[in-house]
């Protein structure tokens, strides 16, 4: 694949951040799917802090305004729907909204949670616990969750060899 083809195929693995795929391409030589996953994570972790922050901020709130407006990437829509976040009761939606607002005020970026395989109760529990974290601890947690999102999305797209 050329870089253009690679970014076209994988540019949306990192939410609204095709620079991650472009940087991953430059690492080259992906003999296995695991190599590709590791290269995506390395590209993110090697990026300057401002680039990492922009990547974190590119993610939508869970069950938030972007979901209501339909402004999320297709993978995010599918993932949030799979976790039941598109069928919240009014009380659950109010809890998510309150937590999203508190989290955003505290950290300046959205709560990141790789929702695949989780349900709304697991997500709310993690949300309630992590909103109390120290900022540097939570930024590291957000990057860890983004790496999990990379894994899930790449596992869905690339066959294991």
VMD Tcl script that builds the backbone (N, CA, C; Angstrom):
set m [mol new atoms 483]
animate dup $m
set s [atomselect $m all]
$s set {name element resname resid chain x y z} {
  {N N UNK 1 A 0.834 -1.188 0.000}
  {CA C UNK 1 A 0.000 0.000 0.000}
  {C C UNK 1 A 0.875 1.247 0.000}
  {N N UNK 2 A 0.420 2.227 -0.715}
  {CA C UNK 2 A 1.071 3.537 -0.628}
  {C C UNK 2 A 0.604 4.210 0.658}
  {N N UNK 3 A 1.272 5.306 1.027}
  {CA C UNK 3 A 0.838 6.027 2.223}
  {C C UNK 3 A -0.583 6.543 2.058}
  {N N UNK 4 A -0.913 7.028 0.871}
  {CA C UNK 4 A -2.265 7.531 0.616}
  {C C UNK 4 A -3.292 6.424 0.797}
  {N N UNK 5 A -2.998 5.235 0.280}
  {CA C UNK 5 A -3.921 4.100 0.421}
  {C C UNK 5 A -4.030 3.664 1.885}
  {N N UNK 6 A -2.892 3.670 2.580}
  {CA C UNK 6 A -2.874 3.272 3.984}
  {C C UNK 6 A -3.721 4.227 4.821}
  {N N UNK 7 A -3.536 5.520 4.617}
  {CA C UNK 7 A -4.308 6.501 5.375}
  {C C UNK 7 A -5.787 6.419 5.000}
  {N N UNK 8 A -6.089 6.148 3.729}
  {CA C UNK 8 A -7.482 5.982 3.326}
  {C C UNK 8 A -8.113 4.780 4.019}
  {N N UNK 9 A -7.342 3.709 4.201}
  {CA C UNK 9 A -7.861 2.491 4.818}
  {C C UNK 9 A -7.926 2.582 6.343}
  {N N UNK 10 A -6.970 3.305 6.956}
  {CA C UNK 10 A -6.844 3.278 8.411}
  {C C UNK 10 A -6.880 4.662 9.073}
  {N N UNK 11 A -7.115 5.696 8.306}
  {CA C UNK 11 A -7.087 7.051 8.851}
  {C C UNK 11 A -8.126 7.330 9.900}
  {N N UNK 12 A -9.207 6.562 9.909}
  {CA C UNK 12 A -10.266 6.795 10.891}
  {C C UNK 12 A -10.169 5.872 12.102}
  {N N UNK 13 A -9.120 5.056 12.187}
  {CA C UNK 13 A -8.923 4.219 13.373}
  {C C UNK 13 A -8.739 5.111 14.603}
  {N N UNK 14 A -7.987 6.182 14.438}
  {CA C UNK 14 A -7.816 7.186 15.491}
  {C C UNK 14 A -8.837 8.287 15.212}
  {N N UNK 15 A -9.782 8.430 16.088}
  {CA C UNK 15 A -10.934 9.330 15.931}
  {C C UNK 15 A -10.560 10.707 15.365}
  {N N UNK 16 A -11.006 10.993 14.149}
  {CA C UNK 16 A -10.779 12.292 13.496}
  {C C UNK 16 A -9.314 12.725 13.555}
  {N N UNK 17 A -8.386 11.758 13.500}
  {CA C UNK 17 A -6.951 12.048 13.630}
  {C C UNK 17 A -6.138 11.197 12.657}
  {N N UNK 18 A -6.265 11.454 11.355}
  {CA C UNK 18 A -5.538 10.631 10.382}
  {C C UNK 18 A -4.017 10.727 10.497}
  {N N UNK 19 A -3.518 11.711 11.242}
  {CA C UNK 19 A -2.068 11.832 11.423}
  {C C UNK 19 A -1.494 10.593 12.112}
  {N N UNK 20 A -2.317 9.889 12.905}
  {CA C UNK 20 A -1.825 8.683 13.569}
  {C C UNK 20 A -1.550 7.596 12.527}
  {N N UNK 21 A -2.458 7.421 11.585}
  {CA C UNK 21 A -2.235 6.432 10.519}
  {C C UNK 21 A -1.040 6.831 9.663}
  {N N UNK 22 A -0.922 8.123 9.356}
  {CA C UNK 22 A 0.213 8.583 8.538}
  {C C UNK 22 A 1.527 8.307 9.261}
  {N N UNK 23 A 1.584 8.568 10.537}
  {CA C UNK 23 A 2.793 8.297 11.307}
  {C C UNK 23 A 3.069 6.810 11.443}
  {N N UNK 24 A 2.011 6.039 11.554}
  {CA C UNK 24 A 2.157 4.586 11.657}
  {C C UNK 24 A 2.714 4.023 10.354}
  {N N UNK 25 A 2.248 4.538 9.230}
  {CA C UNK 25 A 2.737 4.065 7.929}
  {C C UNK 25 A 4.251 4.189 7.848}
  {N N UNK 26 A 4.777 5.279 8.364}
  {CA C UNK 26 A 6.223 5.516 8.258}
  {C C UNK 26 A 7.031 4.492 9.059}
  {N N UNK 27 A 6.397 3.778 9.981}
  {CA C UNK 27 A 7.091 2.732 10.739}
  {C C UNK 27 A 7.261 1.474 9.888}
  {N N UNK 28 A 6.319 1.253 8.952}
  {CA C UNK 28 A 6.401 0.165 7.973}
  {C C UNK 28 A 6.652 -1.216 8.538}
  {N N UNK 29 A 6.656 -2.195 7.642}
  {CA C UNK 29 A 7.010 -3.564 7.972}
  {C C UNK 29 A 6.107 -4.244 8.964}
  {N N UNK 30 A 4.817 -4.308 8.706}
  {CA C UNK 30 A 3.862 -4.931 9.615}
  {C C UNK 30 A 3.654 -6.382 9.192}
  {N N UNK 31 A 4.403 -7.270 9.792}
  {CA C UNK 31 A 4.313 -8.688 9.438}
  {C C UNK 31 A 3.042 -9.328 9.986}
  {N N UNK 32 A 2.533 -8.769 11.087}
  {CA C UNK 32 A 1.326 -9.313 11.710}
  {C C UNK 32 A 0.389 -8.182 12.103}
  {N N UNK 33 A -0.822 -8.557 12.418}
  {CA C UNK 33 A -1.786 -7.576 12.911}
  {C C UNK 33 A -1.282 -6.966 14.217}
  {N N UNK 34 A -0.661 -7.766 15.068}
  {CA C UNK 34 A -0.100 -7.255 16.325}
  {C C UNK 34 A 0.949 -6.183 16.068}
  {N N UNK 35 A 1.767 -6.370 15.020}
  {CA C UNK 35 A 2.763 -5.344 14.663}
  {C C UNK 35 A 2.070 -4.031 14.316}
  {N N UNK 36 A 0.982 -4.119 13.570}
  {CA C UNK 36 A 0.234 -2.925 13.173}
  {C C UNK 36 A -0.373 -2.236 14.392}
  {N N UNK 37 A -0.970 -3.020 15.281}
  {CA C UNK 37 A -1.569 -2.465 16.499}
  {C C UNK 37 A -0.497 -1.776 17.343}
  {N N UNK 38 A 0.617 -2.435 17.513}
  {CA C UNK 38 A 1.718 -1.865 18.305}
  {C C UNK 38 A 2.235 -0.580 17.674}
  {N N UNK 39 A 2.291 -0.526 16.353}
  {CA C UNK 39 A 2.778 0.676 15.666}
  {C C UNK 39 A 1.803 1.842 15.841}
  {N N UNK 40 A 0.508 1.566 15.814}
  {CA C UNK 40 A -0.471 2.632 16.069}
  {C C UNK 40 A -0.274 3.200 17.472}
  {N N UNK 41 A -0.145 2.315 18.448}
  {CA C UNK 41 A 0.043 2.769 19.827}
  {C C UNK 41 A 1.345 3.550 19.968}
  {N N UNK 42 A 2.421 3.051 19.368}
  {CA C UNK 42 A 3.714 3.737 19.460}
  {C C UNK 42 A 3.640 5.125 18.831}
  {N N UNK 43 A 2.959 5.240 17.706}
  {CA C UNK 43 A 2.820 6.544 17.057}
  {C C UNK 43 A 2.137 7.532 17.998}
  {N N UNK 44 A 1.085 7.083 18.653}
  {CA C UNK 44 A 0.371 7.950 19.599}
  {C C UNK 44 A 1.271 8.326 20.775}
  {N N UNK 45 A 1.952 7.354 21.351}
  {CA C UNK 45 A 2.760 7.608 22.542}
  {C C UNK 45 A 4.000 8.440 22.248}
  {N N UNK 46 A 4.500 8.373 21.017}
  {CA C UNK 46 A 5.677 9.153 20.626}
  {C C UNK 46 A 5.325 10.580 20.222}
  {N N UNK 47 A 4.048 10.856 20.030}
  {CA C UNK 47 A 3.617 12.190 19.602}
  {C C UNK 47 A 3.861 13.189 20.725}
  {N N UNK 48 A 4.057 14.454 20.364}
  {CA C UNK 48 A 4.160 15.489 21.397}
  {C C UNK 48 A 2.869 15.534 22.221}
  {N N UNK 49 A 2.988 15.993 23.444}
  {CA C UNK 49 A 1.833 16.049 24.348}
  {C C UNK 49 A 0.648 16.790 23.705}
  {N N UNK 50 A 0.921 17.875 22.971}
  {CA C UNK 50 A -0.174 18.625 22.339}
  {C C UNK 50 A -0.902 17.765 21.301}
  {N N UNK 51 A -0.169 16.968 20.546}
  {CA C UNK 51 A -0.794 16.064 19.582}
  {C C UNK 51 A -1.635 15.008 20.273}
  {N N UNK 52 A -1.122 14.480 21.380}
  {CA C UNK 52 A -1.887 13.507 22.158}
  {C C UNK 52 A -3.169 14.142 22.694}
  {N N UNK 53 A -3.054 15.364 23.201}
  {CA C UNK 53 A -4.222 16.054 23.734}
  {C C UNK 53 A -5.263 16.288 22.637}
  {N N UNK 54 A -4.815 16.669 21.457}
  {CA C UNK 54 A -5.754 16.862 20.343}
  {C C UNK 54 A -6.446 15.557 19.974}
  {N N UNK 55 A -5.707 14.450 20.023}
  {CA C UNK 55 A -6.298 13.137 19.758}
  {C C UNK 55 A -7.353 12.811 20.811}
  {N N UNK 56 A -7.049 13.014 22.069}
  {CA C UNK 56 A -8.018 12.758 23.138}
  {C C UNK 56 A -9.253 13.633 22.936}
  {N N UNK 57 A -9.038 14.894 22.642}
  {CA C UNK 57 A -10.168 15.823 22.469}
  {C C UNK 57 A -10.990 15.540 21.213}
  {N N UNK 58 A -10.454 14.772 20.277}
  {CA C UNK 58 A -11.192 14.434 19.056}
  {C C UNK 58 A -12.287 13.404 19.318}
  {N N UNK 59 A -12.232 12.748 20.466}
  {CA C UNK 59 A -13.231 11.734 20.801}
  {C C UNK 59 A -14.514 12.385 21.301}
  {N N UNK 60 A -15.642 11.758 20.980}
  {CA C UNK 60 A -16.926 12.314 21.444}
  {C C UNK 60 A -17.188 11.941 22.901}
  {N N UNK 61 A -18.021 12.741 23.555}
  {CA C UNK 61 A -18.517 12.358 24.867}
  {C C UNK 61 A -19.308 11.062 24.714}
  {N N UNK 62 A -19.276 10.227 25.713}
  {CA C UNK 62 A -20.092 9.020 25.686}
  {C C UNK 62 A -21.535 9.413 25.951}
  {N N UNK 63 A -22.416 8.997 25.044}
  {CA C UNK 63 A -23.844 9.320 25.136}
  {C C UNK 63 A -24.046 10.826 25.255}
  {N N UNK 64 A -23.240 11.579 24.551}
  {CA C UNK 64 A -23.280 13.032 24.664}
  {C C UNK 64 A -23.898 13.727 23.472}
  {N N UNK 65 A -23.616 15.006 23.377}
  {CA C UNK 65 A -24.221 15.861 22.357}
  {C C UNK 65 A -23.894 15.418 20.933}
  {N N UNK 66 A -22.660 14.964 20.695}
  {CA C UNK 66 A -22.279 14.515 19.351}
  {C C UNK 66 A -23.098 13.297 18.948}
  {N N UNK 67 A -23.385 12.421 19.903}
  {CA C UNK 67 A -24.201 11.240 19.609}
  {C C UNK 67 A -25.604 11.667 19.202}
  {N N UNK 68 A -26.163 12.607 19.937}
  {CA C UNK 68 A -27.517 13.088 19.640}
  {C C UNK 68 A -27.560 13.760 18.273}
  {N N UNK 69 A -26.536 14.545 17.971}
  {CA C UNK 69 A -26.493 15.271 16.708}
  {C C UNK 69 A -26.042 14.398 15.541}
  {N N UNK 70 A -25.591 13.173 15.816}
  {CA C UNK 70 A -25.127 12.293 14.746}
  {C C UNK 70 A -23.781 12.696 14.177}
  {N N UNK 71 A -22.943 13.344 14.988}
  {CA C UNK 71 A -21.668 13.880 14.512}
  {C C UNK 71 A -20.476 12.993 14.843}
  {N N UNK 72 A -20.708 11.769 15.258}
  {CA C UNK 72 A -19.610 10.877 15.614}
  {C C UNK 72 A -19.147 10.096 14.396}
  {N N UNK 73 A -17.904 9.630 14.457}
  {CA C UNK 73 A -17.384 8.732 13.436}
  {C C UNK 73 A -18.214 7.443 13.471}
  {N N UNK 74 A -18.279 6.760 12.329}
  {CA C UNK 74 A -19.089 5.541 12.232}
  {C C UNK 74 A -18.684 4.489 13.260}
  {N N UNK 75 A -17.382 4.313 13.470}
  {CA C UNK 75 A -16.936 3.334 14.469}
  {C C UNK 75 A -17.468 3.704 15.846}
  {N N UNK 76 A -17.418 4.976 16.216}
  {CA C UNK 76 A -17.920 5.405 17.526}
  {C C UNK 76 A -19.417 5.163 17.655}
  {N N UNK 77 A -20.158 5.443 16.600}
  {CA C UNK 77 A -21.605 5.197 16.635}
  {C C UNK 77 A -21.886 3.720 16.898}
  {N N UNK 78 A -21.204 2.865 16.162}
  {CA C UNK 78 A -21.400 1.425 16.294}
  {C C UNK 78 A -20.980 0.945 17.697}
  {N N UNK 79 A -19.864 1.435 18.187}
  {CA C UNK 79 A -19.363 1.014 19.499}
  {C C UNK 79 A -20.290 1.465 20.622}
  {N N UNK 80 A -20.721 2.720 20.576}
  {CA C UNK 80 A -21.606 3.220 21.632}
  {C C UNK 80 A -22.959 2.503 21.589}
  {N N UNK 81 A -23.451 2.243 20.389}
  {CA C UNK 81 A -24.704 1.507 20.253}
  {C C UNK 81 A -24.559 0.101 20.812}
  {N N UNK 82 A -23.436 -0.561 20.533}
  {CA C UNK 82 A -23.195 -1.908 21.028}
  {C C UNK 82 A -23.156 -1.978 22.544}
  {N N UNK 83 A -22.798 -0.882 23.187}
  {CA C UNK 83 A -22.759 -0.830 24.653}
  {C C UNK 83 A -24.094 -0.369 25.240}
  {N N UNK 84 A -25.079 -0.123 24.384}
  {CA C UNK 84 A -26.395 0.288 24.861}
  {C C UNK 84 A -26.520 1.763 25.164}
  {N N UNK 85 A -25.551 2.563 24.718}
  {CA C UNK 85 A -25.598 3.991 25.042}
  {C C UNK 85 A -26.607 4.759 24.192}
  {N N UNK 86 A -27.162 4.097 23.196}
  {CA C UNK 86 A -28.192 4.740 22.375}
  {C C UNK 86 A -29.598 4.451 22.892}
  {N N UNK 87 A -29.699 3.709 23.989}
  {CA C UNK 87 A -31.011 3.365 24.547}
  {C C UNK 87 A -31.074 3.664 26.049}
  {N N UNK 88 A -30.455 4.752 26.455}
  {CA C UNK 88 A -30.452 5.124 27.871}
  {C C UNK 88 A -31.815 5.635 28.302}
  {N N UNK 89 A -32.162 5.346 29.539}
  {CA C UNK 89 A -33.369 5.924 30.123}
  {C C UNK 89 A -33.092 7.419 30.358}
  {N N UNK 90 A -34.126 8.221 30.581}
  {CA C UNK 90 A -33.892 9.637 30.880}
  {C C UNK 90 A -32.971 9.840 32.089}
  {N N UNK 91 A -33.122 9.018 33.134}
  {CA C UNK 91 A -32.253 9.137 34.311}
  {C C UNK 91 A -30.805 8.793 33.976}
  {N N UNK 92 A -30.608 7.727 33.200}
  {CA C UNK 92 A -29.248 7.343 32.803}
  {C C UNK 92 A -28.618 8.421 31.932}
  {N N UNK 93 A -29.403 8.956 31.015}
  {CA C UNK 93 A -28.891 10.019 30.152}
  {C C UNK 93 A -28.488 11.232 30.991}
  {N N UNK 94 A -29.290 11.558 31.994}
  {CA C UNK 94 A -28.963 12.687 32.875}
  {C C UNK 94 A -27.666 12.421 33.638}
  {N N UNK 95 A -27.449 11.175 34.077}
  {CA C UNK 95 A -26.202 10.827 34.769}
  {C C UNK 95 A -25.006 10.975 33.833}
  {N N UNK 96 A -25.132 10.480 32.612}
  {CA C UNK 96 A -24.039 10.619 31.646}
  {C C UNK 96 A -23.761 12.091 31.360}
  {N N UNK 97 A -24.812 12.872 31.183}
  {CA C UNK 97 A -24.642 14.296 30.897}
  {C C UNK 97 A -23.923 14.999 32.043}
  {N N UNK 98 A -24.347 14.724 33.270}
  {CA C UNK 98 A -23.705 15.322 34.443}
  {C C UNK 98 A -22.234 14.901 34.522}
  {N N UNK 99 A -21.961 13.619 34.349}
  {CA C UNK 99 A -20.574 13.141 34.411}
  {C C UNK 99 A -19.732 13.718 33.275}
  {N N UNK 100 A -20.298 13.771 32.074}
  {CA C UNK 100 A -19.562 14.375 30.952}
  {C C UNK 100 A -19.188 15.818 31.273}
  {N N UNK 101 A -20.127 16.575 31.813}
  {CA C UNK 101 A -19.865 17.985 32.137}
  {C C UNK 101 A -18.821 18.119 33.246}
  {N N UNK 102 A -18.969 17.333 34.301}
  {CA C UNK 102 A -18.000 17.383 35.409}
  {C C UNK 102 A -16.612 16.974 34.943}
  {N N UNK 103 A -16.552 15.928 34.157}
  {CA C UNK 103 A -15.273 15.423 33.668}
  {C C UNK 103 A -14.587 16.466 32.776}
  {N N UNK 104 A -15.355 17.022 31.855}
  {CA C UNK 104 A -14.810 18.023 30.931}
  {C C UNK 104 A -14.296 19.242 31.694}
  {N N UNK 105 A -15.036 19.685 32.709}
  {CA C UNK 105 A -14.593 20.823 33.524}
  {C C UNK 105 A -13.312 20.496 34.274}
  {N N UNK 106 A -13.216 19.300 34.792}
  {CA C UNK 106 A -12.053 18.912 35.598}
  {C C UNK 106 A -10.795 18.695 34.754}
  {N N UNK 107 A -10.959 18.063 33.592}
  {CA C UNK 107 A -9.783 17.638 32.825}
  {C C UNK 107 A -9.570 18.394 31.515}
  {N N UNK 108 A -10.619 18.991 30.971}
  {CA C UNK 108 A -10.467 19.720 29.710}
  {C C UNK 108 A -10.475 18.828 28.483}
  {N N UNK 109 A -10.922 17.597 28.651}
  {CA C UNK 109 A -11.077 16.679 27.521}
  {C C UNK 109 A -12.160 15.664 27.897}
  {N N UNK 110 A -12.701 14.948 26.903}
  {CA C UNK 110 A -13.785 14.013 27.192}
  {C C UNK 110 A -13.298 12.732 27.869}
  {N N UNK 111 A -14.198 12.104 28.586}
  {CA C UNK 111 A -13.945 10.794 29.192}
  {C C UNK 111 A -13.787 9.784 28.066}
  {N N UNK 112 A -12.682 9.045 28.092}
  {CA C UNK 112 A -12.420 8.039 27.061}
  {C C UNK 112 A -12.531 6.664 27.703}
  {N N UNK 113 A -13.330 5.816 27.087}
  {CA C UNK 113 A -13.499 4.442 27.552}
  {C C UNK 113 A -13.749 3.576 26.327}
  {N N UNK 114 A -12.933 2.553 26.139}
  {CA C UNK 114 A -13.126 1.623 25.021}
  {C C UNK 114 A -14.344 0.767 25.352}
  {N N UNK 115 A -15.484 1.091 24.771}
  {CA C UNK 115 A -16.756 0.523 25.208}
  {C C UNK 115 A -17.050 -0.868 24.664}
  {N N UNK 116 A -16.287 -1.325 23.697}
  {CA C UNK 116 A -16.563 -2.645 23.121}
  {C C UNK 116 A -16.486 -3.703 24.220}
  {N N UNK 117 A -17.543 -4.508 24.325}
  {CA C UNK 117 A -17.600 -5.557 25.327}
  {C C UNK 117 A -18.089 -5.082 26.683}
  {N N UNK 118 A -18.367 -3.810 26.822}
  {CA C UNK 118 A -18.853 -3.254 28.088}
  {C C UNK 118 A -20.335 -2.920 27.951}
  {N N UNK 119 A -20.976 -2.730 29.082}
  {CA C UNK 119 A -22.355 -2.252 29.059}
  {C C UNK 119 A -22.420 -0.902 29.773}
  {N N UNK 120 A -23.583 -0.277 29.736}
  {CA C UNK 120 A -23.715 1.074 30.293}
  {C C UNK 120 A -23.408 1.115 31.782}
  {N N UNK 121 A -23.679 0.034 32.493}
  {CA C UNK 121 A -23.422 0.011 33.936}
  {C C UNK 121 A -21.920 -0.013 34.218}
  {N N UNK 122 A -21.180 -0.797 33.456}
  {CA C UNK 122 A -19.722 -0.844 33.607}
  {C C UNK 122 A -19.112 0.516 33.275}
  {N N UNK 123 A -19.630 1.138 32.233}
  {CA C UNK 123 A -19.101 2.434 31.794}
  {C C UNK 123 A -19.389 3.504 32.851}
  {N N UNK 124 A -20.614 3.530 33.355}
  {CA C UNK 124 A -20.954 4.506 34.398}
  {C C UNK 124 A -20.100 4.307 35.640}
  {N N UNK 125 A -19.862 3.078 36.032}
  {CA C UNK 125 A -19.029 2.798 37.202}
  {C C UNK 125 A -17.614 3.341 36.990}
  {N N UNK 126 A -17.024 3.052 35.832}
  {CA C UNK 126 A -15.674 3.559 35.535}
  {C C UNK 126 A -15.673 5.084 35.501}
  {N N UNK 127 A -16.688 5.659 34.898}
  {CA C UNK 127 A -16.814 7.110 34.788}
  {C C UNK 127 A -16.818 7.736 36.185}
  {N N UNK 128 A -17.661 7.206 37.065}
  {CA C UNK 128 A -17.790 7.758 38.417}
  {C C UNK 128 A -16.481 7.650 39.197}
  {N N UNK 129 A -15.729 6.597 38.976}
  {CA C UNK 129 A -14.447 6.437 39.670}
  {C C UNK 129 A -13.370 7.335 39.069}
  {N N UNK 130 A -13.290 7.393 37.760}
  {CA C UNK 130 A -12.200 8.126 37.116}
  {C C UNK 130 A -12.358 9.638 37.186}
  {N N UNK 131 A -13.556 10.143 37.375}
  {CA C UNK 131 A -13.742 11.595 37.450}
  {C C UNK 131 A -13.012 12.175 38.659}
  {N N UNK 132 A -12.651 11.331 39.603}
  {CA C UNK 132 A -11.934 11.769 40.809}
  {C C UNK 132 A -10.405 11.646 40.669}
  {N N UNK 133 A -9.915 11.105 39.568}
  {CA C UNK 133 A -8.470 10.929 39.372}
  {C C UNK 133 A -7.734 12.259 39.305}
  {N N UNK 134 A -6.437 12.202 39.534}
  {CA C UNK 134 A -5.568 13.360 39.309}
  {C C UNK 134 A -5.454 13.566 37.796}
  {N N UNK 135 A -5.284 14.808 37.351}
  {CA C UNK 135 A -5.238 15.073 35.907}
  {C C UNK 135 A -4.197 14.241 35.145}
  {N N UNK 136 A -2.983 14.114 35.662}
  {CA C UNK 136 A -1.965 13.359 34.931}
  {C C UNK 136 A -2.305 11.869 34.884}
  {N N UNK 137 A -2.919 11.362 35.944}
  {CA C UNK 137 A -3.358 9.965 35.979}
  {C C UNK 137 A -4.460 9.736 34.944}
  {N N UNK 138 A -5.366 10.695 34.841}
  {CA C UNK 138 A -6.482 10.535 33.916}
  {C C UNK 138 A -6.045 10.689 32.467}
  {N N UNK 139 A -5.070 11.556 32.208}
  {CA C UNK 139 A -4.565 11.684 30.843}
  {C C UNK 139 A -3.929 10.366 30.413}
  {N N UNK 140 A -3.165 9.743 31.291}
  {CA C UNK 140 A -2.556 8.438 30.989}
  {C C UNK 140 A -3.642 7.382 30.766}
  {N N UNK 141 A -4.702 7.428 31.573}
  {CA C UNK 141 A -5.811 6.476 31.406}
  {C C UNK 141 A -6.493 6.675 30.055}
  {N N UNK 142 A -6.655 7.929 29.645}
  {CA C UNK 142 A -7.275 8.217 28.342}
  {C C UNK 142 A -6.435 7.623 27.209}
  {N N UNK 143 A -5.115 7.776 27.273}
  {CA C UNK 143 A -4.247 7.215 26.229}
  {C C UNK 143 A -4.302 5.685 26.232}
  {N N UNK 144 A -4.371 5.085 27.407}
  {CA C UNK 144 A -4.497 3.628 27.497}
  {C C UNK 144 A -5.797 3.166 26.851}
  {N N UNK 145 A -6.870 3.890 27.109}
  {CA C UNK 145 A -8.162 3.538 26.511}
  {C C UNK 145 A -8.146 3.734 24.989}
  {N N UNK 146 A -7.487 4.769 24.528}
  {CA C UNK 146 A -7.384 4.984 23.079}
  {C C UNK 146 A -6.602 3.842 22.432}
  {N N UNK 147 A -5.552 3.366 23.085}
  {CA C UNK 147 A -4.805 2.219 22.563}
  {C C UNK 147 A -5.724 0.992 22.467}
  {N N UNK 148 A -6.602 0.808 23.433}
  {CA C UNK 148 A -7.572 -0.301 23.369}
  {C C UNK 148 A -8.541 -0.106 22.201}
  {N N UNK 149 A -8.957 1.134 21.978}
  {CA C UNK 149 A -9.842 1.426 20.844}
  {C C UNK 149 A -9.127 1.082 19.538}
  {N N UNK 150 A -7.854 1.483 19.422}
  {CA C UNK 150 A -7.072 1.105 18.230}
  {C C UNK 150 A -7.125 -0.408 18.035}
  {N N UNK 151 A -6.833 -1.147 19.117}
  {CA C UNK 151 A -6.808 -2.609 19.034}
  {C C UNK 151 A -8.140 -3.135 18.524}
  {N N UNK 152 A -9.231 -2.733 19.146}
  {CA C UNK 152 A -10.550 -3.240 18.751}
  {C C UNK 152 A -10.851 -2.922 17.288}
  {N N UNK 153 A -10.574 -1.697 16.877}
  {CA C UNK 153 A -10.887 -1.307 15.508}
  {C C UNK 153 A -10.009 -2.038 14.494}
  {N N UNK 154 A -8.740 -2.208 14.812}
  {CA C UNK 154 A -7.855 -2.909 13.889}
  {C C UNK 154 A -8.153 -4.405 13.862}
  {N N UNK 155 A -8.520 -4.983 14.975}
  {CA C UNK 155 A -8.909 -6.387 14.987}
  {C C UNK 155 A -10.149 -6.614 14.129}
  {N N UNK 156 A -11.049 -5.632 14.089}
  {CA C UNK 156 A -12.237 -5.739 13.247}
  {C C UNK 156 A -11.918 -5.623 11.763}
  {N N UNK 157 A -10.828 -4.948 11.407}
  {CA C UNK 157 A -10.517 -4.658 10.013}
  {C C UNK 157 A -9.448 -5.539 9.380}
  {N N UNK 158 A -8.539 -6.039 10.203}
  {CA C UNK 158 A -7.374 -6.733 9.662}
  {C C UNK 158 A -7.386 -8.178 10.140}
  {N N UNK 159 A -7.325 -9.111 9.194}
  {CA C UNK 159 A -7.291 -10.537 9.543}
  {C C UNK 159 A -5.937 -10.860 10.168}
  {N N UNK 160 A -5.968 -11.785 11.106}
  {CA C UNK 160 A -4.729 -12.229 11.729}
  {C C UNK 160 A -4.021 -13.170 10.770}
  {N N UNK 161 A -2.705 -13.009 10.657}
  {CA C UNK 161 A -1.933 -13.893 9.774}
  {C C UNK 161 A -1.005 -14.776 10.563}
}
mol reanalyze $m
mol bondsrecalc $m
mol representation Tube
mol addrep $m
